[in-house]
Amino acid sequence: MPWGLGVTYVLFATVYLFLMYFLKVDSSVNASASLTLAVCILFGGFMGMLDDWIDLKWRYKAFMPLIAALPLMYYALANQDIVRTSISLPLLGTINFGNTYYFIIIPITVMVVTNAVNMLGGLNGLETVCPAIVMFGLIAVSPEPAQILMAGPLVFWLVLAYFNVRGKLFVGNTGSFAIGLTVTSFAVVTDLKSSMVISIIPYVFNSAFILLSIFYIRHKANVVFDGKRLISDHRRSLVTLITYRRPLTEWQVVAIVSAIVAVFTALGALYYLI
């Protein structure tokens, strides 16, 4: 099967965003939102492609997205009049990070979200459908110019998701890194940080589960495929938790995980609207 076809998304999204910049769809003044998004996606695609080529170790791959935070840091600093350094979260209220938002919060957010999206994969459709749900939720509550900026990339990603679900292609780390950075950069540029944080809770839960298992139990998450169904005898990730002593088809697992992501995405959108 074709592998690493996430590079087609990187190329399409970059060309599309540059076109939006030349057509002056981007309403940013001091720093361009469309160019910032394009550069971030390029960074993500390059890092994912590098991982596909040489299979980077996690201790290197985990911190590589910090490089991709530079365009977002520049955008936020150049547009301080419209970029808020605070974030509002349920139960915690509004937290104002001040200048630390530019130099600490943005890099940490990029690193966490990108790696979390990359870690929730392995099944046909899992690494494409779930990010598409999060992106759709963010676009739905974003202002009109921003909706136009990401409409094209989202449609193209949905095409890849369709073939990925059917097992006809794989986006690889190139695609998962690129879409992870798309989600992060779009949330920062449109100031939808609160919605994004709520939407990616399943991703963070999965990553935390996996890392705790590796560091404390010294065992990786694994599912057994008997030719028809998936089953797991342990609970070390979101997928193994769902399939724990419960045989399910690949499509059923992907549908359950996608439904969980959809619920949290809806909560994130609802929180923004109220």
N, C-alpha and C positions, 0 to 999 in steps of 0.2 A: 504494500500500500504506500502511496506517496506520503512522505514524512517531512515535517518542517514547513508545511505550506502556510504557516502563519506569516511567512515572509511576504506573501501576496497581500495580506491585510496591511502590513507595514507600508508597502509601496503604495497601495491604493489610498490609505488614510493620509499619508504624507502629501501625495499629489493633490488630493481633494482639499486638504487644509491650506496648502499653498494657493490653490485656486480661489478659495474663499477669501484669502488675504488680498489677492490681486483684484477681486471683485468688490472689495471693501465691505464685505459682510461683517467682518470683525469690527466692533464698535470701540475697542480699546484704544486709548490715547498714548500713554507713555510706553507701554510694552504690548505687543500683539498677543492676544489670547490664541489665535489660530497658529501662529508660528511657534509659540510656546508648546502647544499641544503636539505639533508636528515633530519638534525636536525631542520631546519626551518619548513619543512613540518610536522614533528612530533609535534612541538610546535603548529602550526596552527590547526592540527587535534585535539590535546588535548583541546585547548581553545574552538573550536567549539563543541566538545563533551560535555564539561562542560556546555556550553550554552544550548545545546539540553536537558541536564539532569535537570538543575535547572533554566533555563530561566533567565539568568543574566540581570540585569538592564543595560541600555545603558551607564550610567555613569561609570560602571565598565568594561563593554565590550569594550568601546571605547579605553581604555588605556591598556588593556591586551596584545595587540600585541607588546607593547614596550619590553616585556620580550623576544619575539622572535627576536628582533633586535640584541641581544647580540652575537649570532654566526656570523652574518653579520659584526658587528663591529670588532670582532676578525679577521675575514677573511681579511677585508680591511686593518686593522693595520698590519697584518702579511705579506701582499702582497703590501706594499706601492710602490714597484718598478713597479708594473703593474696596480695598481688601481689608477685611476685619481680622484682627489678631485674636479674637475670642471664639469660643465654641460653646454651644448650648447642648446639654445632654440631659436626658430624663433622670430624675432623682438628684443629679449632681448640680443642676442649674447651669448658669453661664460662667465659664472660666476664661479669664483674659490672660493670655500668655505674654503680652507685650512684645518686646523685641526678640524674645526667645522663640517666638512663633516662626520667625524667618529662618533662624539659624539652627534650631533644634527640632521643633515640632514638625516642620515640613519634611526634613530629611528622614526623621523617624517614621513618619506616616508613609512616605514613599517606600521605605525599606520593608515595613511590616505588611502593607497591603500587597505590594508586588510579590513578595515571597509567599504570602498566604494564598493568593490566587494560584500561584505556581504549584503549591503543595496539594491542592484539591484537584486531582486529576487521576488518570490511569484507566478510566472507563470511557467508552465511546459516548461523546456528548457531554461528559461531566465538565471538562475544561473549556467548553465553548458555550453551552446553554446557560450555565449559572452566571458567568460574567455578563452575558447578554441581558439577563434579567435585571441585574444590578444597574447596568448602563441604561436600560429602558426606564427604570424607575427614576434615575437621576435626570435623564433628559425630560421626562414627563413634568417635572416640577421646576425645570430651569427656565430662565427668560428666553424669549423668542430667538434672538440672535445666536445664543448658545445652542439652541435646539437645531438650528440649521447647520452649525459647525459640526455636530456629531451625527447628524441624520445619515449622511452617506457612509461613514465608517461603520455605523451600527448595522445598516442594511447589508453591507458587504460581509460583516462578521456573521450575520444570521445565515447568509448563504453558505459560509464555511461550516457553521454549526449544523446545518441540514445534512450536508454530506458526511460530517464527522459522526453524527448520531447514527447514520446508516453504515458506518465503518468503511467509508470510501476514501477517507483521507485523515491525516492527523496534523494538527497545527504545531505540535512540538513545543519545546521551551521557547522557541522564537515567538510563537503566537501567545502563549500564556504570559510571558514577561511583557509583551507589548500590550495586551489587553489589561493586564494589571496596572501598568503605568497609565493607560488610557483612563481607567476608572479614577485613579488617584489624581492625576493632573486635571481632569475635567471637574472633579469635586472641589479642588483648590481654586481653579480659575473662576468657577461659578459660585463660589462660597457656599457649597452644599456639603460642607464637612460633616455636619451633624447627621444628615441623611445617609451619607456614606458610612459613617461609623456604625450606625444601626444596621445598615444593609449587610455589612461584611461580618457581623457577629458569628454566623456559622463558619466562615472561613477562619476567623481567629480561634474559635473553639476547636476546629479540626487541627490547626497548626499547633496549638498549645497541647492538645492531646498527644499528637505525634512526638513532639519534642520531649514531653515529660516521659513518654515511654522509652525513648532513646537514651535519655540521660539517667533515668532512675531504674528502669527495668532492663535496659540494655538489649531490647528487642524491637525490631521494626514491625509496623503494621503489615498484615498480609491476609489476603483472602484466597480461598481455594475455589477453583473453577472445575466442575465435574463434567463439563461439556454442555450443560444446559443452565445450571444455576451457580450462583456465588454463595459461599458460606464461610463464616469465620468462627474460630473457637476462642477468640479473645476480643477485647475492646480497647484498641489503641489508636483509633481514628474515627472520623465520622462514618466512613463507609463500613468499617469493621463493627462499629456499634450498631448500625442498621442491620447488618447481616449476621450478627452474633446468634448462632444456633438457629438461624432463620433463613433457609434457602430461598433466594430471590433471583430472578433473571436480571441481567445487566440493565435492561431498560427499566425495570421496576426500581432498582437502586438509584439510577439516574433521575427517575421521575420523583422519587421521595426526596432526594437531596435538592433537586430543583424546586420542589414545593416548599421546602424549608427556607431556601434562599428567597423565594418569592414572598413568603410571609414576612420575613424581616425587611425586605425591600419595601413592601407595602407599608409597614410600620414606620420606616424611615421617611417615606414620602408623606405619610399622614402627619408625622411629627413636624415636618417642615410646613405643611399647610395650616396647622393649628397654631 
